[in-house]
Amino acid sequence: MSENTSTTMRAAICTGPGGPEVLEIREMPIPAVREGWSLVQVRGTGLNRSELRTRQGHSPTVKFPRVLGIECVGTVAVSTDPHLPEGTTVAAVMGEMGRDFDGGYAEYALLPNSLLMPITTTLPWETLAALPETYLTAQGSLDALGITPDNKARLLIRGGTSSVGMAAASIASGHGLEIAATTRRNSKVDALKAAGADHALLDNGESLAESVRTIWPEGPDYILDLVGTSTAVDSLRLVRRGGTVCVSGSLSGWLIPDFEPIAMIPSGTKLTAFHSDNLKGSAGATVLQRVIGEVEAGVYRPNVDRVFELADVAAAHRYMEDNQATGKLVLAPAVR
């Protein structure tokens, strides 16, 4: 444990389904370590829309009260794994964090050893906290699409100003792809170009197809759809025949109503998906360390929109729910 000998910690408790006001800061006991689990002092937590939907009551398996947070970075405070000595810098994502058990919206988190990814880095905590879920999802999605370094193909990112969208643009730009990315707001066009997009397109419905065809008459080779269920079928029509669409985001929900694969997937066109649970724990450690190295080298450009203190978690959720962010939102518990 750190020099702080307190037996209690601050945590943001989601008391039940509802608006941001159901997130309450409370003092609670620091979790007791048990076999197979280690205690992590949380130094930063990235915010995610899946937590917003859980807070709204759209995760029927989640029982309240619950400390949300599907990811965090920090240092091992008490270890039950000899390969994770106290003081090790670690990241953790998914594995039912913040759903089946308490997650990263706290000063300490008790986490399964199997989720902990030891990493080395010189990045500040706020920057590091913006990487795990976002960049693992972006990298995994590009891998699912079949994109490799030095690929000269054309990529359309729908939901481009989301944190994953901007991360994907940063990675794909480093790979040499020609990138178009969408936003619903004129005010975010410059941010897309700064993230690495060659073309910033307004996605306001019917005009997107015209804008895409103006750039690429046959359509993009790949579409990374982070808007998700409301745009997936349209993306299948937009991608070039034989191209690939990867749905990795759920900005518009989790289900495609009345989906008819034979009628809606053009012959030869491919539809795939990526879920970041595929890169949790040891499966993601090497990938995350590589991402961190690229960020430290200036190849990838992580975009942190705002850093909120833990006490301001309700305001952070309002900001996220109002779609004000361009990039990643981070919670940074103050070290006591």
N, C-alpha and C positions, 0 to 999 in steps of 0.2 A: 504494500500500500504506500501511497505517497506520504509526504510529511504531514498532510492533513489527517488528524486522528479522529475526526468526526465520525460518528456512526450513522449519520443521516445525510441525505442528499436532496437537491431540488430536482423535480421531474415535472414534465408537462403531462398531466393526466387527461386523457379523453374520457369524460365521465359518462358519455352516452352519445347516441347519434344526434346530429344537429349541426348548427352553424359554428363558426369559429369560437363563439363564446363557450362552447362545451369543453374547450381546452383550458385547463386550470393548472396553475403552478402550485405545487404542494411540496411540503417537506415529508420525506418518507425514508424508511430505513434503507441503508445501502444493502443490496442483496447479499445474502450469505453464499459463499462459494460451495459448490458441490462437485462430486466426481464427474469429470468430463466437460466441465464448464469453467471458464475463467472470468475474472472480473476485469473490465476495461474501463479506464478513466476516459470518458468521452471528451475529445478536444474539438470535434466538429461533426455536424450531421447535415447531409444534403436533404432538402425537401423534395418530395415527389408527389405527383398527382394521385398515385394509388393511395397515399395516406389521406389525401383530401376526400376521396370516395369512401374510404373506410370510416372516416369521421362523419360523413354524411349518412352512413348506415347502409352502404351498398356492399358490405362484406359480411354475409350472413353467418359465417363461422366465427367471426371475431366477437369475443365476449368483453363487455365493458364492466368496470373501468379498465383502461389499457394505456400503457405508454406506447405511443406510436413511434414510427421510425424504422424503415426497412434497410437503413445503412448507417454507418458511422465510421469515423477514424479516431484513433486515440492511442493510449499506451496501456500495456498490461499492468494492472495494479496488483492482482493476486492470481497466480497461475497454478493450474493443475496439470500442465503439460511441460515436460522438460525441454521440449523444442520451442517453447514460448516463454522464456524467462521474463521476470518482472522488468519493466522498462522497455520492452520490445514495442516498436511502433507497428500497429496493426490496422487493417481495414476489415470491415465485414459488410456483407450485403445479403439480402433475401434470407432464404432458409426459414421463413415464417417469422422473422424478426418483426416486432410491432404488431403481430397478428396472433400467433399462438402463444407467444411470450413477449415480455416487454422489450422495446427497441431503443432507438438512439435518442429520443427526446428527453434526455436526462443527463445528469453529471456523471453517472456510472451506469454501465450496462453489464448484466451477467449473460454471457454468450457461450454457445457450444464451441468447444475447441475446433471442431470441424469447420466452422465458419470463418475462423480467424486467419487472415492472410498477412504474414509478416512482410514488411516492406522497409526499404531504406530510401530516404529522401531528404532533400534540403528545402523542400517547399514549405511555405507557411501553412499552418493548419487550415486556414480558411480556403486556400487554393486546393490543398489535398482533399478536403471534405467534399469539394465539388466534383471529384473525379470518379469514385468507385462505381456507383450505379450508372451514372451518365455515360462514362467512357467505356465501361464494359458492355453496356447495351449498344452503344454506337459501334464499337469494334465487332461485337458479335453479330450485329445486323448486317454490316458490310461483308463479314465472312459468310453469312447465310445467303447473301445475294451472289456470292462468288467473286467479289471484287478483291483484287490483289494489287500490291504495289506496282507502279509503272503501268497501270491499266489506263488506257486512253479513252475509255468509254464515257458515256453521258449519263449522269445521275441526277434525278429529280428528288429533292427532299421535301415532302409535304409536312407542314408543321415545323418549318425551318427555324423559327425563333424559340422553340422549346430548347431546354438544356441539351437533350439528346440530339436534336437537329443541328445545333451549333457545334456540338462535339463531332458529329458525323461529317459536317462540312470541313472542319479542321483536319480530320484524319484523311478524308477523301482528297482534299486539296494537296496534302502532303504526298498522296499517291499519284497525283498528276491527272485526276479526272476533270472533265468539264462538268461544272455543277450549276444547277438551277435550284433555288430554294424558295419556298413560299412563305408569305405572311399575310395576315388580314389587315395589317395596319401600315400605312405609308410611313409612319414615324419609325418603323423598324427596318426599313430597306437598307440603310447604311450599316446597321449592325450585321445584317446577313453578309454583305460584301466584306466587312471586316473579318468575319468568321471564315472566309475563304470561298464564298459563292461567286461564280462568274456572272450569274443572272439572278436578280431578285424579282420575284413575280408576286403580284397580288392575287390571292386565292379568294375570290368573292363569288364563286359559283361558276356560272356558265362561261365566263371570259377566260378562265384558266386554260382550257383546252386550246383556245385561239392563241393565247400567249405562248404556250408550249410549242405548238405547231409552227409558229413564226420563227422560233429558235431552231427547232429540230422537226422538220416536216414529217419524218417517219416516227417521231416520238423518242423519248429517252430509252436507253438500253436497260436501265434499272430505275425503279422507284422505291425509295424508302418512305413508307407511309406511317407517319407518327400521329396523324389525326385519327386514323384507325377505322372503326366500323362504319362511320358515315361516308367515308371517301374511298374505301377499299375497292368497291365495284367500279367506281369512276376511274381509279388508278389502273385497273385492269384494262380499261378502254384506252387510257392515255399512253401506256407503255407500248413500245414498238412490238409488232407481232413476233412472238418468240422471246420477248424480253422477260424480265423477272420483277415481281412486286414482292416486297417484304413488309409485312405489317408488324411493327414492333411497339407501336404506341396505342394508347387508349384514351386520347384526349376527348374523344366523342363517345366513350363507353366501351363495353366489352363484347357485345353481340351484334352480328349483322342480321337484321330482320329479313325474313323471306329469302335467304340466300340459296340460289340454285346454281351449283357449280358448273353443270354442263352448259347452261344458257349464259352464264355470266363470265366464265373464263374463256377468252378466245383460244381457239385451237393452237397448241404449241406454246402459248404463254404460260409462265409458271408463277404460282402463288406460294409463298413460304412465309415463315414467321420466325421471330426470335424472342425468347424469354430469358431475362437475365439470371434466373435461377440456374440456368445451364452453366454459368460461370461463377458460381459461389464457391467459397472455400479454396481448396488446393487447385481446382480446375481454373480459377480465375487469377491466382496469385502471379503466375508468370506474365499473363496478359497485362494485369494492372501495373506490374513493375516496369514492363516495357512502355506502357503509356506514360508513367511517371518520368521515365528517362527522356521520352520525346518532349514532354512539357518542359522539363528542366533544360533541354537543349534548344528550346524555342521553336521546335518543329510544329507542335500542337499549341493552339492558343485557347486555353480554357476561359470561359466567359462566366464570371461570377457577377450576377446582376446586383444582389444586395446580401449583406450579412446581417442577420438579426440576432439579438441576444435571446437566450432561452426564455426570459420573462416576456418577450414580445412575440411568442409563438402564435398567438391568436391574430395579431396584426400581420404576421407572415402568411398565415393561411388566407386571410382576406386578400392580401396582395396577389397570392397565387390564384385564388378563385376568380379574381377580377381580370385575370390574364394581363397583368401589368408587367410581368417579368420578361426580359430578353436574356435568356440564359438561366443559370442556376441560382437558386436561393439556398443559403446556408444558415444553419443555427450554430451559434458558437457559445457553449456554456462557459461562463466565467470561471477561471480556476480560483478556488478559495484556499 
